[in-house]
Amino acid sequence: FNSHLSGDEFGLDGVVVLIQGEQARTTEEAEALIENINSPIVEFHFFQSKTSTSFNYGDISKFYDAIEEYFSGDLVGESDELDELIAVKDLVYENAVTKKNPTIRCFYATTGTYEEPSRIEKLRNSFVETLKSLNIFDEHEIHTHMVGASNIQQWFRSATSSNSATISFDKSLVLPDNGDVEEAYIGYIDGRNLLELFAVRDDENEIVGINRSVFYDNVRDYNPRSPINMKIKESVRTDGVKEFVFRNNGVTVVAKNIDRTADNFTLEEYQIVNGCQTSNVVFDIYMESVEAIEAEGSVSPEDVLDQLNVPIKIIGSKDSEFISSIIFSTNQQNPVKAEQFWALEDYSKSLEEYFQSVGEDEVLYLERRDNQYRSTNVERTRIIPASALMKATAACILNLPHRAARDYKKILTEHSMKIFVKDHDVRVYHAIAYLHYRLEFMWRNQKIPHIPKSYRYYLMNGLFSTATGVGDVFQQKKNEVTSSAERVTHLASDEKKLQKSIDNISNIMKKLLKDFKADTPERVRDTIRSPTFSQRFKDEIAKSK
């Protein structure tokens, strides 16, 4: 829907009137939608958005006033566009509202996190009561939404990664009832139908690639050089495709909606949450058979797919926590590093999206999943593995440079409530990742001479601490957190200032190592792992600010 108002209307950025799910922007459109429908379903949506992180009482009050004035008619004259929408409202109430009053949804959005401050909650509740008193809405369908960055990111993912596919699944059994599941099935399908879930076709309906968005919630991406995957393909070549179903654990698909007609299943908003390796192996087998028939005239690729069967489980659920538990459980059959399950969290997905949304010079690619960018055309040096971000975060935010390199997994467990928390400003983690990237760039181009990488996390701690000027960045006020992140990014971007800061911190490190009599590589290694040395380093950095 196009909700945006083009002018500078009082208190509103957007208004949408929906009749039977269709947008009505003019009275002519509204009349056409109302015609021949007895008591149509009507909804009013209002939007106000701010780029700031705060939920401002005054701005929200102004937003609510504008909505009230829209229905009272006091906003007439703000703009031609809004006047037309007010006329649509009048026409709706005169001709369409009979048995059921309309629904109203009000969305106030910022880039921050809504924490339900009492004054705003009181304002919000008062506004709802005012709307009820007008007696022009269904009192059970009055909704006021405070929208933060995480909501926007989640809705954006749903809107841009929505998938739909229809497969034939005649070898299916219905799974038992579960409170978190609408419906679920288990059985097996042939390779042709499996490919329908992720294959990309050209204008001539030829399979040309893989839709990687359906694997977004997988713990790891496909690795063609994996000994296991190579062995699977070799077994198909030697023992034939008919053996595949007996030797494979299959795939698990979670869909928000399943529409079944006989043996045809239409899946909407689905993800292949387990079976990325299997799916890619089947794709490779298909493509190899295409190449083989072109070269030798052997068995057709379609025959190969028809003979190849894959175990499958299809689960219909909208419960994100239950879906995450499915992903965790189904991945236990193969060795998966514990920290890889971090990739499933909404916050890590938000970080990944933000890292790619910034200016061109600062773009980074957070590798939530192993091999995620294997088949993409991105600058390899800008890929930040999840483990690298975790280590850098341990050094910068948790002030644990002596443990960051070797103990980050334990740190992640010990401090799970302090880092990567859903209301943390994503700009801080991007700043840390960008600082990591810039340091690697300077090492790679020999712009940092004679500085051992063994104490890189001390460098990061010192640079981050110097730029932010605080011990715990997330203890600041929200606007100060944003400013701290910007200062770190600016420091990392300015090569001369960065080199100067690196030189200062390196001199502190050299002096301390000399004081600790760390005169051999082995002693340096042991010394920088010491909590005592780490504390001395932080004390010296604090003095130098």
N, C-alpha and C positions, 0 to 999 in steps of 0.2 A: 504494500500500500504506500502511496505517496502522501505522507502526513504533513510535510514541512510547509509552514506558512512563509511566503517569500518576503513579507515586509517586517516591520518592527512593532508587531501587535503587543498590546499590554499583557504581560505575564504569560504568554503562550508562544511556544515554538511550533506546535503542531496540533491539528484537530482531524479526527477521522470519524465519519458517520458510516456505520455498516448496517446494511439491510439485507437480511438473509445471507450474511457473510460477504456481500459485495459492497465495495466502497461507492458512496454517493457523494460526488463533489458539487453537483448542481441540482437544482430543483427538477430539471428535466430527467436526470439520471435517477433521482429518487422516485419520481412518478412512474417511471418504467419498471423499477424494482418492486414498487408497491402494487402495481396493477395486477388484478386477478389473484391476489394473495390475501387470505383472511387472517388478520392479526400476524403480520410478519415479525420475525425476530430482529430487534433493533439494538445496536450497541453504539455508545459514544466513547471515544478514546481521546484523551488529552495528554499532551507531552510538553515537558519543559526540561531542558538539559543545560548543564554547566560544565565547563572544562576544569573547574577547581575540584579539589578533593573534599571540600566541606559541604555539609548540608546546612545551608544558611536559613535561619528562621524567617528573616524578612523576605527572602526570595520565595520560600515555600508559601508564606502567607499571601504574597502577591499572586502566585500561581493559583491558589485556591480562590482568591477573590475574582480572578479572571474567569474561572470556570462558572462561578455563581452568576457573574454578569453576562456570560454567554447565554445562560438559560433565562435570565431576566430581561435580556435584550439591551442592557446598558452598554454592551460592547459594540453596538452598531456604529459604524463610522470609522472604526479602526483601520479597515482596509476593504477593498472590493471583494477580495477572496474570502475574508472572514464574514462579511455581510452575506455572501451567498451561502455559506455554511450555516449561518443563523437562520436563513430562509429555509434551508433544508430541514433544520430542526423544527421550525414552525409547521412545515408541511407534514412532517412525520407525526407530530402530536395531533394535528387536525384530522389526518386521514388514515393513519396506520395503527396508532396505539388504541387497542380495544380491550382484548382479554389480558394481555401481559405487558407490564411496564418495561421500558428498556433497561439494559445493563449500562453501567458507567465504569470506566477504568481510567485512573489518573496516574501518570507515570512521571515522577520527578527524578532525574538522573544526574549523577556526578561521577567523577573518576575515583571517588573515595570508597569508604566502607561505612554503611549505615549501622550505627551502634545504639539506636533507639534512645536518644537523649529525652529526658522526661518532658521538657518544654515543647519539643517538636511532636512528641507522641500525644501530648495533651491537645496541641493544635490540630493534629491529624484526626483525633477522635471527635473533636468539636466539629470539624468540617464534615465528617461522616454523618453526624447527627443533624447538621444543617441540611444536608442533601436528603436525608430521610424525611425531614419535616416538609420538604417541598411536595412530597407525595406524587412525584412524576417518575420515580425509578422503582424497580423491584428491590425492596429493602435487603434482600439476600444477595443482590448482585451489585453492590456498591463497593468498589475496590480502589484503594489508594496504595500505590506501590512506590517505595523508596528504592531506587535502582542504583547499585554501585558497580564498580569496575568488574567484579567477578560475575555479576548477573549479565552484564553486557557481553562479556567474553563467552560465557556459556551459551547465551542465545545466538551469538554470532556463529559459534561452532555448529549449533543445531541447524542454523539456516544455510550454512555454506557446505556442510558435509552430509546433508540429507541424502540417503541412498534408497533406491527402490528397485526391486528385481522380482521376477516371477520364475519359479522353478517347478519342475515336476518331481514330486516326492512320494512315489507310490509305495515305497518300502519303509513306511513310517509306523511308529507306535506312539500312542498318547502317553505322556509321562504323568505321574500322580499329581494331584492338586497341591498347590503351595500358596500360602498367603501373599507372597511377593511376586508371584508369577500369574499372568493372565491365562497363558496356555503354553504347552511345551511338547516337543516331539523328539523321538530318537529313531535312528535307522541308518540307511545308507543311500547315497545317490551316485549316479554315474558322473564321470569327469565332465561331460558336456554341461550338465546342470550346475556343477560346482563352478565352472568357468563363468556361468551367467552371473554369479555373485560378485565377480571382481574384474572381468575382462573388459577392456576398452576396444570398441570397434570403430572402423573408419566408415566413410560414406557408402562404401560397397559392402558393409556388414562383415568385413574381414577383421579378425582379432589382431590387434596391433600392439597391445600393451596391457598394463595392469592399473586399475584404479586403486591407488595406494591409500586413499582416504578411508576405505573400508577396514583398513588395518590400524587405524589411528589409535585404538585402545589396546593394541598388542604390546606386550612387554618388550619385545625386540623385533627388529625387522629381519628380512631374509638375508642369509649369508650363503651365497652359492658355493663358497669354498669350504664350507663346513664339512668335515669328514662324514658326519651323519647324513647330510643332504646328498653328498656325492655318492655315498653308499646306497642310499635309497634309489637314486637314478640308475646306478649300476645294476642293482637287483632287478629293476624293471627291464633293463636291456637284456639281461641273461635269463631271468625266470619268467618274464612276460608280465603284462599289465594285470592279468587276472589274480596274481598273487598279492597285489597292492593292498586290497581291503583287509587281508589277514595280518599284514605287517605294519599297519599304520594306525595311530591312535585317533586320527580323524580331526574334524574341525568342530568348533562350537560357535554358533551364531546367536547373537542377542539382538532382537528387534523390538522397537517400541510398539509396532503394530503388525499383526499377522492376519491376513485375510485368506481364508481357505475356501476353495471351491473344488470339491472332489479331491483329486490328487494334485491340484495346482495350488501352490502357496505363493502369495504375494507378500513380500517382506518390505516394510517401510522403516526408514531411519534405523538401519541395522549396522552392526559391526561384527566382523570376524574376530572374536576376542581371543581365540586360541586356534592355531592351525595356519598361521602365516607361512611357516616353513612348508607344510603340506601343500597349501594352495600354490605357492611359487614353484614347488617341484612339479606339480601337475601342469602348470603353465609351461615350464621348461620342457617337459615330456611332449606336450602338444606341439610346441614350436620346433622341437627336434624332429618330430614326425613330419611336420610341414616341409622342413628342409630335406628330409630323407626322400619323400615322395617326389619332390621336384628334381632331386638328383638321380634317384634309382627307380622311381615308380613303385615303391613298396606300399604297405598298408596305408589306407587313407587316414589322415588325422582324426576324422570323425569316427572311424571305426575304432581307433585307439581310445578315444574318449568314451565311447559306448561300452567298451570292455573293461575300462578302469573304474572300479567302484571305491567310494570313500565313506567311512563312517561319519555320521553327522548328527549333531544335536542342535535343535533350534528352540530357543527360549524367548517367549514374549514377556518383556518386563520393562517397566518405566522407573523402577527403583534403582537409583545410581549406586547406593551402598550394596545392594544385593548383587548388582552386575559386577562391582569390583570384587566381591567375594567369589563370584564365579571365575573371574579371570585369575585370581590368586590360586584357587583350588585346581583349576584345569592346567595351570602351568607348573604344578608341583611334580608332574610326571617326568619333566625334563629338568636338568640342572639349571637353575636361574639364580643369579646373584640377588641377595635380599634387597639391595638398594635399587635394583631394577624396578621393583614394584612402586617405587617413588614416581615412576613414569605414569602411573595410572591416576595419580591425584590431580584434581582440577587445577590446583595451584601451579603444578609443573607445566600443565598445558597452557595456562595463562602466561607463564614466563616465556615459553617457547614462542607464543604469538607476539608478545611484546618485543622480544629480542629482534624480530623481523620487521616490526612496524616503525622503527625509528629511522632517522635520516640515513642516507646511503653510507656515509663514512662510518657510522656507528652500528650498522646492521651486523647481527651475529646470529648463529644458528645453533640453538640449544639442542644437543643430541639426547633427547629423553630416552630414546630406544636405540639399542645397538644396531649399527648399520643403517640408521634412519636415512642418511643422505647419500647412500652408496650409489644410487642411480640418478641423482639430481645434479644439475649443473650449477653448483655453488662453489665459492672460493673455499678451498679446503681449510685454509688457515683460520677462517672465521667460524669454523665448527667448534663449539665448546662442549666436550663430553660432560655428561651429568657429574661424573666423578671429579672432573676438574673444577666445576662450579662448587661442588660440596667442599672440596679441600680449600678453595679460596674463601668460601663463606666461613669455614671454621677459623681461618686465620684472621679475617677482617672483622666479622661481626662478633664471634665468640671469643676473640683475642686468645686463640690457642695455636700460635704459629709453630710451637714445638711439637704439636701432635698432628697437625694438619696433613702432612704428607703420608704418614704411615698408619694413622689411627682414625681416619675420617669416618669409617663405617661405624665404629663404636661411638664416635662423637655424634653422629646423626641420630643414633638411638638414644643416647643420654640427653640430648638437647632438642628433642623433637618438638617441644612446645615453645622453643625460642627462635627457630629458623624455619623458613618456608611456611609461615603461618598465613592463613587465608587473608587476613586483613593487612599484611605487610605490603608496603609500596613496592611494586615490581621494579621501579626505577633503581632501587638500591642494588638489587641483584644484577640488573643489567650493568650498572656502573662497576660492580666487582668483576663481572665477566669481561667487560671492556678493558679494565685495567690489566687483567690477566692476558688478554689478547695483545695489548700494546707492549707489555713486557716481553712476551714471546716474540713479537715482531722485532723489537730492538735487539734481543739476543740473536735472532736469526740473521739480522743484518749487521751484526757486530758493532752495534752502537752503544753497547754496555760492555766495555773491556774488563777483563780480569775479575768478574763477579761470579762466584760460584753459584750455580743453579741450586745447590744443596740448601741454600737459605733463601730461596725465592719467596717463601711464605712469610719470612720476617720482613722482606722488602715490601710485600703486599700489605702486611699489617701496619708497617710504618707509614707507607704512602696513604693508606686509607685513613688511619688515625690522624695524620697531619692535615689531610684535606677536610675531614669532617670536624675535627677539633673536639670530639667526644669519645667516651669509652664505649657506650652502647647507643648506637644510632637510633634504634627503635624506641628509646626512652624519651626521645624528643617529641615536640608537637608535630602534627602531620605536615604542616607547611615547612617546618624546619627539616624534617626527614627528606622531603623533596629537594630542598636547597642543598642538603648534604650530598645527596646522590648527584646533583648537577655539578657540585664542586669536584667530586671524584672524577666524573666524566671529562670535565674541562681540563683537569690536571693531566689525565691520560692522553688527551688530544693534543696538548701543547708539548711538543717534543723537547724544547729547550728547558721548560720548567720541570718536566718529568726527569730529564737527565740530571738537572741540578738537585732535585729531591733525592734521586737515587744515589747520587754521589754523597749527599749528607748522611743518608741512612747507612750507606756502605762504610763510611768512616766510623760511624757509631759501632757497627758490627765488628769492624777490624780492631777497634780499641778494646771492646769487650772480650773478644776472643783472645786478645793478647793478655788481658787481665786474668782470664781463666786459664792461661797457659795452654791454649789449644793450638799447638804448633805442628800438628800432623793431621792429615785428612781423617784418620780414625778418631783423633781427639776432637776435631771440629764436629764430626758427625755426632759423637756422644754428647758433646757440650750443648749443641743447639737443640737436642732433645730434652734437655734438663729444664724443669719448671723454674728453677732458680735463675738460670740464664735468661729464660723468657721474661721473667718478672723484671730483671735488671734492664733488659732491652726496652721494655715498655716504660719503665721509669725514665730512662735516658731520652726516649722519644718525647715523653711528656715535658721534660725540661727544655727540649729543643724547639718546642712550638712557639 
